Amino acid sequence: MRIMVTGAAGFIGSALVRRIVRETPHRVLSFDKLTYAGNLASLAPVASDARHAFVRGDIASADEAGRAIADFDPDWIMNLAAESHVDRSIDGPGEFIRTNVEGTFVLLQEALRHWRSLPKERAAGFRFHHISTDEVFGSLGAEGHFREDTPYAPTSPYSASKAASDHLVRAWGHTYGLPVVLTNCSNNYGPYHFPEKLIPLVILNALEGKPLPVYGRGDNVRDWLYVEDHAEALLEVVARGRVGESYNVGGRNERRNIDVVQAICDLVDELAPDAAGPRRRLISFVADRPGHDRRYAIDADRIAADLGWRPRETFETGLRKTVEWYLANRDWWEPIRSGTYRGERLGVAAPSVAAAG
């Protein structure tokens, strides 16, 4: 198959591309705008492979997206291009509307044009796979899980923009017949994760002896999914998922943010001891993020029943692999930390202090 992956230089996109090249015979086109979180170094392990090509482009540009689709002639388009950080969406929602809503619309139009041009046999196998988030469902109480039929109730500019994009994809499937599949995933973590997110930020701040601010009291709960498990799930869905169906992809690993931070501190202490003492001493609590959702939890029974997918990593095994990767790959993250992003807190006007959660 010929697979076009948008957002391919981002965290999940690059994991997917590396897996396609490493584990399948397919050809892949990496398409990415290379914004602050897009990093070609994340594609370095497959950059020289003959089955991989990279094109810099913006999904919100019909010229750029349309040209890439026409030139590559994909069988599947997997859309991971998105502005994805809740804190950034609070301070700058405009970019989230442009990329996540307008960009998805443009990409759907170009995908529809391409699909209609395909011979009948190829058109029958074409898929537009839209990758989304569990945050579109809003916030859970102490009990229950998000199911595929859970009503949407987004609470941040980020989640609202992703909810809108999901609705567009379903509409293009229903109205125009475009063969679409959707996935909504829980919080990802693992290698090559941009260090403004909770787990990599805490790992790197702990290594550097910097404060580890945690929003509120750290009681917010998330379900954690190792990124390599997610990449495997995405390939199962695009290859074997039912057209028009959505699948929740979760790690079955619910943890409070404070428990995540403490587990990272303990692992970093074990793997890179600090003479100054245990890293838990660096934890501090800061003012909560505006509108911070209390709990997310995914019911991943449908993908298990329909496609046989289950996560391979527990939170403990995945977190150890993640900490070990950051310790071994300073050449990937040190340029980020020394450049435009240095771990500052985002999503509030002041103060400028790194925060996690």
C-alpha positions, 0 to 999 in steps of 0.5 A: 500500500501507499500510505500518506501520513500527515503530521509525520514529524510529530510525536505519534506521526513519527512513531507510526512512520517508523513502524510502517517502514520497520514492520510492513512492506508499504511505502509511506509519504511523510507530510508535515508543516514542521512547526515547533513540535515537528522534528525531522530528527524523529524521522531520522531512523527511516530517512534513508529508506527507499520506501520513505519520502518526506514533503514539507507542507501544510494540510490547510493549503489546498495547493500543498496538500493536493499536490502531495496527494496527486504526486504520491497517489496514496491508498490510505491517508492517515491524518495526524496533523494537529495542534495538540497542546491544551495549554497553547490552545488557551493562549492562542486558539486561532492556530488550533482552529486553522490547523485542526478545523480548516486543515481537516476540511481542506484535507478531506476535500483533496482526499475526496477529489483523489478518491473519486479519480481512482479506478473502482478496485483501488477506490474500494480499498481507499481509506481516510483515517482521522486520528483524534483524542479522548478529550473530545468527550469532556471530563469524567467523574470518579467512575465510568469510561469513554465509549465510542457512543459517548456524547461529545462535550469538549471543554478546551479550545484544543478539544473543541477543535478536534471535536469539530474535525471529527464531525467533519470527517463523519460528515464527509463519510456520510454525505459524500461516501468517502471511506473514513475510519476514526480513532480517539486515543488516550494520553500517549507517552514514549520516545521522541515526545516533545518536552512540553508534555507531562512525562518528557517535561518531568523526565528532563526537568528531573535530570537537570535538577529543575522544579517539577510544578504540578497543576493543582494537587495532582489529582487529575487522572489520565489513561496512559498509552505507550506510543508504539502500542498506539502506532500498532493500533492505528495500522490495525484500524486503517487496514481492517477497521469497518468503514464509518466506524470509530475506535477508542484506543486506550492503554488501560493504565489510569494514573493520577498526575502526581503518581506519574510524576513520583514514578518518574522521579523514582525511575530517574533516581534509579537510572541517573542518581543525583548526589543532591538527593531524591528528585521528589524534593523538586515537586511543587504545586502550582495554580491549576490550568483553566478548565482542567478536566478531572479524569479521562478513561477509555473503554477500548473493548471495541478495538479488542473485540473487532480487531484483536488489538490490546496494548502490549506495555503496562505503564510500568514497562512503558515508563521505564523504556521512556526514561531509558530512551531520554537518558540515551538520546540527549542529542534529540532533546538537548537542541530543543531545550536550548532553543525556542522551547525551554520548558516554560509554562504555557496557557496562562499569562503569568508566571513563566514557570514550567508546569506539568499535567 
